[in-house]
Amino acid sequence: MKKEKHFCIARNRAALYGMLSSVYIQIPERRTLELNFVDPASKLLEAIPKEAKEISKPIAEGIRIVRDYIRDRGLHLEECLLDLLKDWTRLFRGVDRSGPLPPYESVYRTERMQTKYAQEVHRLFSKMGIRVPEEWHQPLDYIGVELDFMRLLCEKELRHRNDSQLKGLREALDEERAFLEDHLGPWVPIFCKRVLGEAREDYYRGIAHLTLGLVAFDRLWVPRLLS
């Protein structure tokens, strides 16, 4: 039962990281509103320890906001997508000086664009033998890219859980812990909290809640697995 639970959690973490990554990377379109955050996020809610219930709040709030937004705005698709595009550009491209800083790790950790963190992420992709898609056209310390790297690590964990390779599983979990500590943890929560105050479309407020909750969950969950 414990093995099945851990496999299920890894699968849902991978799914949620992948969906969140696509929201940050791709311009809003019909399939953006078809992403099913509810199932994987709800499964993570069930796995949160009783003593860490604070983590459940942003995840539950994110589910509620995204679900309500799609229900209320989905009937007016073209207008909805246009409003999402405007807010996506303002929030995630840094074109509006009155909006939040663009979501690059270097910007949030040093207050300016640098190549250091992007090069580190590129090295990690290369270590896994993965070529970065050419259509991304942006430094690799962008939030959507870093979230997608965590998706890949979760999928690596799943493979080792499936073939019962304990050495490989521990290596995957070590890589997850290191990436959370060295990259996502120091800046993504700061960015998400700014989006909560800056978003004009509730959809992105829900996405910020989900991102905040997922990173908080993993910063608790992965070290527990390793210990």
N, C-alpha and C positions, 0 to 999 in steps of 0.2 A: 504493500500500500504506500509506504514512504517513497519507494522508487518511482511509482506511478505518479505520485503527487509532485515530486521534483521534476519529472519529465514534463508534466502538464504545465507547471509554472514556467519552465524554460521556454516551452512552445508559445505560451501566451505573452511572455516578455518579448520574444523575437517578433511576434506579430504586431505588438503594440509599438515597439521601436520602429518597425518598418512603416507602419501607417503614419506615425508622427513625422518620420523623416520625409515622407512623400509630401506632406502638407507644407513643410518648410521649403522644400526644393522646387516643387512644381507649381506653376501658376494655377489658380483655382479653376476647376472645370467640373462637369457633371459628376465624374467619378469621385471627386473630392467629397461630395455630399453623400456618396454611397459607401464610404469607408465605414466598416462596422467596428467601432471602438468598444461598443458595449460588452461584447462577449469576452475578449481578453482582459479588459479592465475589470470586469466583474469577477472573473476568476482570480485575479490578483487580490481583490478586496477580501476574498474568502481566505487567502493565505497569510494575511497580515496578522502577526501575533497580537494578543490582547493588550500587551504592555506598550504597543506601538500604534495605537489606534489613531493618533494624530495624522499618521501617514494616509489613513483612509479618507480623510476629509477632502483633500484636493482631487483624489481620484474619483470619489463619488460626485463631487461638484462638477468635475469635468464631464463625466458621463451625462449628468442632468442637463448641463448647459448646451452641449453639442446636440443632444437628442431633441431638446426643446427648440433649438434654433432651426434644425432641419425640418421639424414638424411645422413650425410657424412660417418659415421663409421658403421652404422647398416648393410650395405651390406657385411661386413667382420666380421661376428658375433664372431667367435672363437677368432680371433686376438684381436678384440675389448674388449671382456670379459676378456682376459688375461691381457691386458693393464690396464683395470679398476681394476682388482684384485690387481695388483702390486701397483697401486696408492692408492686404498682403504686401503690396509695394511699399507702403509707408512704414509698416512694422519690420519687414524683413530685408529691405534693401537700403534703408538709411537715407532715403532721398528727401525726407522732410526733416529739416533741422529742429523742428519742434517735437518730433517723434523720438522714439528710443534709438539708441545707437544700433547699428546693424549687428546681427548675431554672429559675430566672429569671435573665437576665443581670444585672439590677440588683442582685439579692441577692448574687450571687457577686463582683460588682465593687465594690459599695459597702456590702455587709452589711445592706442594707435595701431594701424595695420602693421604687422610684422610677418616675416616668413617662418620664424622659429616653430610655432605650433603647427602650422600647415605642413612643414617638412617632417615634423614628428609623426603626424597622422599619416602622411604619405609613406613614411618608412614602415609603419605598422601594416598598412595595406599591402605593401610590397612583401613584407615578411610572410603574409598569408597567401602570397601568390595571386593577389587580386588586382586587376587593372581598374582604375577609376573611370567610370563612364565619361566619355568626352563631352557629352551634352550638359554636364554639370557646370562647366565654365566658371568656376569660382575657386578661391583658395579652400584647401581641405579642412581648415579649422572652422568652417561654417557649421552651424548647428545641425542642419539636415544631414550633412556628411558624417558628423561625429555620431549622431543617433543611428545612422545606417551602419556604421562600424560596430556599434554595440549589437545591432541585429545580427551581424555576421558572427560575432563572438558567441551570442546565444545559440545560433545555429550550430556552431562548432561544439558547444557544450552538449547540444542535443545529439549530435552524431556520436560523441563519446559515451553518452548515457545509453544510447541505443546498442552500441557494440561492447558495452561494459569495460571500456578501457580506462581504468582508474587513473593511470599516469597522465593520459591525455586529458581526462576530465579535470584533474587538478590543474593542469597547465592552462586549460581554457578558463577556469574560474580565477586563476591568478591573473590572467590577462584582463578579465573583466574588472576585477578589483583594482588593478593598476590603472586602467583607463578611466574608471570612475574617480579615483583619487587624483590622478594627474591631469585629467582633461575635463570631463563633464562636471564633476562635483564643484570645482572652484568658481565656475562662472554661470552655468546654465540656470541654477535657481535664481540668481540675481537678474538675469535677462527675463525669465518667466514672470517674476514679480513686477517688472517694469511693464511688460505686456498687459498684465492684469489691470494696470492703471491707465494704459494708453490705448488699448484696443477700442475701436469704434463698433466693430461687429462682434457680437457675443460669441460667435463661433471660435474666434481666435482667443477669446478669454477662456473658453472651455479647453482649447488645445494647450494653452499655457498651464492650466490646472493639471491636465493629464500628464504633461511633460514633467512638471514639478513633482507630482506624486510618484511617477515611475522612477525618476532618478533617486528620490528619497527612499523608495521601496528597495531598490537595488543596493543602495549604500548600506542598508541594514541586512538585506537578504544574502548577498554574496559573501561577506565576511562570516556570516553564520554557517554557510555551507562549508567554507574552508576550515572553520574551527571544529 
